[in-house]
Amino acid sequence: MKFTCLGKDLELAIEHVVVAGWTGRNVSAVQHHIDELAELGVAPPSTIPLYYRVSSSALTQSTTIEVLGEESSGEVEPLLIKDGETLYLGLGSDHTDRKLEAASVAASKQICAKPVAPELWPFEEVSDHLDSLVLRCSILEDGEWTIYQQGNLSAIRPIVELIKGAALPDHAAMLCGTLGAIGGVRPAGQYQLELEDPILSRSIALSYDVKTLPEIS
């Protein structure tokens, strides 16, 4: 995939993609969410956190993705890319089929494309202030942009810990977990996402539209 990093063009071979789930740093809050989902029929994770594998072709830089049915939604997440010994940090969306999630979380992750921003930062430039970075996601709702998710990376387990837990190989990308949805998880047709670095006064932006395909039986 083609990216830019500090104005330099990069072409990175991504052969493995991991989606880290249940990565909240507040363990009691994670358990509360597990209990909520259990009431909806979603099986609890076998371990916390849990590392789902999806195909490398799931990553996309397209500004439009196609999904089946009306029950999918995006999640703003930090994106880590390991290219040999070099680590990069970026931004992505773990778009997920919520209807399928009740039957199989792993399948719900695999079935949807994962939009990622074309810009990356060297991980070493942010490693000393990761908890200060801010994630935001807005959705177009009733004709107006509404804040859907917002918070610091301090709400997510340390990324270095996630790298070790996933045993991340070279030429791999990992979506590192997300924040709670303000007003509850729900579908939307348009997304605007941002990763802000208030220390170095910069941000990475990502926006995409969702095209819904009809469910035919």
C-alpha positions in Angstrom: 0.0 0.0 0.0 1.1 3.6 -0.7 1.5 6.0 2.2 3.2 9.3 3.0 5.3 9.9 6.1 6.7 13.3 6.9 6.2 14.2 3.2 8.0 11.1 2.0 6.2 8.6 -0.2 6.3 5.0 1.1 5.2 1.7 -0.4 4.7 -0.9 2.3 4.0 -4.5 1.7 1.4 -5.5 4.3 1.1 -9.3 4.4 -0.7 -9.7 7.8 -3.6 -7.8 9.4 -4.6 -8.1 13.0 -7.6 -6.5 14.7 -7.1 -6.1 18.4 -10.3 -6.3 20.4 -11.3 -5.8 24.0 -8.3 -3.4 24.5 -9.8 -1.0 27.0 -7.4 -0.1 29.8 -10.2 0.0 32.3 -10.8 -3.7 32.9 -14.0 -3.3 34.8 -15.4 -1.2 31.9 -14.4 -3.9 29.4 -16.2 -6.5 31.5 -19.3 -4.3 31.7 -19.3 -4.1 27.9 -18.9 -7.8 27.6 -21.9 -8.3 29.8 -23.9 -5.9 27.7 -23.1 -7.7 24.5 -23.8 -11.1 26.1 -27.4 -9.9 26.6 -27.5 -9.3 22.9 -26.3 -12.8 22.1 -22.6 -11.9 21.5 -20.3 -14.6 22.9 -17.7 -13.3 25.4 -14.0 -13.3 24.3 -11.9 -16.3 25.1 -9.1 -14.0 26.4 -8.7 -10.2 27.0 -7.4 -8.7 24.8 -8.1 -10.8 21.8 -6.3 -10.6 18.4 -8.5 -11.4 15.4 -6.9 -12.1 12.0 -8.4 -10.7 8.8 -7.1 -10.8 5.2 -4.6 -8.2 4.1 -6.9 -7.3 1.3 -9.4 -5.9 3.9 -7.3 -2.8 4.2 -8.4 0.0 1.8 -7.7 3.6 1.1 -10.9 4.0 -0.9 -13.2 6.8 0.1 -16.2 4.5 -0.3 -16.8 1.0 1.1 -19.6 -1.4 0.3 -21.3 -3.4 3.0 -24.1 -5.9 3.1 -27.3 -4.8 4.8 -28.0 -1.9 7.2 -26.3 -3.2 10.4 -22.6 -2.2 10.2 -20.7 0.6 11.8 -17.2 2.0 11.9 -14.8 2.4 14.8 -12.0 4.9 15.0 -8.7 3.2 15.9 -5.0 3.8 15.9 -3.3 1.8 13.1 0.2 0.4 13.7 2.3 -0.8 10.8 5.4 -2.9 11.3 7.7 -2.8 8.3 10.8 -4.8 9.3 12.3 -3.0 12.3 10.4 0.2 11.5 7.1 1.1 13.2 4.6 3.6 12.0 1.4 4.9 13.5 -1.6 5.9 11.5 -5.4 5.9 11.6 -8.0 3.4 10.5 -11.6 2.3 11.0 -12.5 -1.3 12.1 -15.8 -1.3 10.2 -17.8 -4.2 11.5 -21.0 -6.1 10.6 -23.1 -5.8 13.9 -25.7 -8.4 12.8 -23.0 -11.0 12.1 -21.2 -10.1 15.3 -23.9 -11.9 17.3 -23.0 -15.1 15.5 -19.2 -14.7 15.1 -17.1 -11.7 16.1 -14.2 -13.0 13.9 -16.5 -13.3 10.9 -18.0 -9.8 11.5 -14.5 -8.4 11.4 -13.5 -10.2 8.2 -16.6 -9.4 6.2 -16.1 -5.6 6.2 -13.4 -3.5 4.5 -11.1 -1.5 6.9 -10.5 2.0 5.7 -7.1 3.5 6.6 -5.7 7.0 6.1 -2.8 7.4 3.6 -0.7 9.3 6.1 1.6 7.8 8.8 3.9 9.1 11.6 7.1 7.5 12.7 6.2 5.6 15.9 9.3 6.8 17.6 8.1 10.4 17.3 5.0 9.8 19.4 6.1 6.9 21.6 6.8 9.2 24.6 3.4 10.9 24.6 1.0 8.2 23.1 -1.5 8.7 25.9 -1.9 12.3 24.9 -3.0 11.5 21.4 -6.7 12.0 20.7 -9.1 9.9 18.6 -12.3 11.3 17.2 -15.0 10.0 15.0 -18.0 12.0 13.6 -20.9 10.6 11.7 -23.5 12.3 9.5 -26.8 11.9 11.3 -30.0 13.5 10.3 -28.1 15.9 8.0 -25.7 17.0 10.7 -22.2 15.9 11.8 -22.3 14.4 15.3 -19.4 13.4 17.5 -19.7 9.6 17.8 -16.4 8.7 19.5 -13.8 10.9 21.2 -11.1 10.3 23.7 -7.4 9.9 24.4 -5.2 6.8 23.7 -4.9 6.5 27.5 -8.2 4.7 27.3 -6.6 1.9 25.3 -4.0 -0.5 26.5 -0.4 0.6 25.7 0.4 -0.1 22.0 3.7 -1.6 22.9 1.9 -4.1 25.1 -0.5 -4.9 22.2 2.4 -5.5 19.8 3.9 -8.1 22.2 0.5 -9.7 22.9 -0.2 -10.1 19.2 3.4 -11.4 18.4 3.2 -9.0 15.5 5.4 -10.3 12.6 7.2 -8.1 10.0 5.1 -6.5 7.2 2.0 -6.5 9.4 -0.7 -3.9 10.3 -2.8 -3.9 13.5 -5.9 -1.9 14.4 -5.4 -1.4 18.1 -8.8 -1.0 19.6 -11.4 1.7 20.0 -13.4 3.9 22.3 -17.0 3.7 23.5 -19.7 5.1 21.1 -21.4 8.2 22.4 -25.1 7.5 22.3 -24.6 3.8 21.5 -23.3 1.8 18.6 -25.3 2.5 15.4 -24.9 2.6 11.6 -24.1 5.7 9.6 -23.6 6.5 5.9 -20.6 8.9 6.3 -17.7 9.0 8.6 -15.0 11.6 9.5 -12.1 10.3 11.7 -9.1 12.0 13.2 -6.0 11.2 15.1 -4.7 14.4 16.8 -1.2 14.9 18.3 -1.7 18.0 20.5 2.0 17.9 21.6 3.4 18.2 18.1 0.4 20.1 16.8 -0.6 17.9 13.9 -3.3 15.4 12.9 -4.2 12.6 10.5 -7.6 12.6 8.9 -9.7 9.9 7.3 -13.2 10.1 5.8 -15.3 7.6 3.9 -18.8 6.8 2.8 -20.7 3.6 3.2 -22.7 2.1 0.3 -25.2 -0.4 1.4 -25.9 -3.5 -0.7 -29.3 -5.2 -0.4 -29.7 -8.5 1.5 -31.2 -10.9 -0.9 -32.6 -14.3 0.3 
